[in-house]
């Protein structure tokens, strides 16, 4: 009896039904299902627009850029709205809007309808992560917040990986039935996840507390700078997704299939270690140091990857593997740093607007990274890698400096700890 109890109690939390029935567990479940659909959709949406809708590559690029800019601008206002009306309710509304916009893809037949639908879908998609973090922050307290947010990140990353495999299958089919089937399944699942959130407890809003106040985050200059520097570090996502593949294709003899292995390994490392690394970001001091080391490590990865252009054999593959390994550690550090700083430096009752603003920095990186990587790495060659390394160093050093400024100015002083 005792041994059976010991085995049962040794099971990880996610293997027990009670873990998922918690309020924050339901948020995890919604995030996991959403990420499955997201991974599948964003793996093949370019081919959907090119082959199914009939857009040209330039039209697709223009539409995605316009949608990305709108998503960048929507984060802050929608975050403030979430604080005012309720994070759970705003997240549910965004899920419905996003689900309906995805289902609308079944009816798009040209550039302008595709752009209109994509702008709505991307605006909801980019605003959702920040508001979801605000909801988790409202459901948890103190150090549990950072741990819960990092668990949610691991869940999301794992779901995207599995979803990407389904998206690859749709790409292999490359027909109307496959694309439209994915649209219907993804859109329906997004709305279904919004329904799951109804079972999450309501988090008191500003209206509930009868609090009237202006927008706070726009006056918080240290936090705005942290958002900017974190956005520079967030270019690491675009570096792996678009920069490294473009570099391999244009400047090396390395086969492109290697990128699939690297991206798969990156996702596995994030799923396994994101929560552990985030434990070092429970204080402003720890989170700021992670941000600094993230910039250093990402810069080192750029230097290693720059060396792959001078060799076409085993040395290039070893440098690529080393660069990718250093990159993923830098990514873990930057994400954890962002979790810790954005949570610790946010006043109670303002998580929606602060997380919405913080997410806008990362949205900017996602929007402009493909073009920036093309200019730096395709056109700039080896020199572009060193410019990018400098950008990461600015992001890391700037994060540490801005966090210290926040403490000196009285923002989050209680969260800074020498422990």
Buried (B, 14 or more C-beta within 10 A) or exposed (E): EEEEEEEEEEEEEEEEEEBBEBBBBBBBBBBBBBBBBBBBBBBBBBBBBBBBBEBEEEBBBBBBBBBBBBBBBBBBBBBBBBBBBBBBBBBBBBBBBBBBBBBBBEEBEEBEBBBBBBBBBBBBBBBBBBBBBBBBBBBBEEBBBBBBBBBBBBBBBBBBBBBBEBBBBBBEEEEEEBBBEBBBBBBBBBBBBBEBBEEBEEBEBBEEEEEEEEBBBEEBEBBBBBBBBBBBBBBBBBBBBBBBBBBBEEBBEBEEEBBEEBBEBBBBBBBEBBBEBBBBBBBBBBBBBBBBBBBBBBBBBBBBBBBBBEBEEEEBBBBBBBBBBBBBBBBBBBBBBBBBBBBBBBBEBBBBBBBBBBBBBBBBBBBBBBEBBBEBBBEBBBEBBBBBBEBBBBBBBBBBBBBBBBBEEEBBEEBBEEE
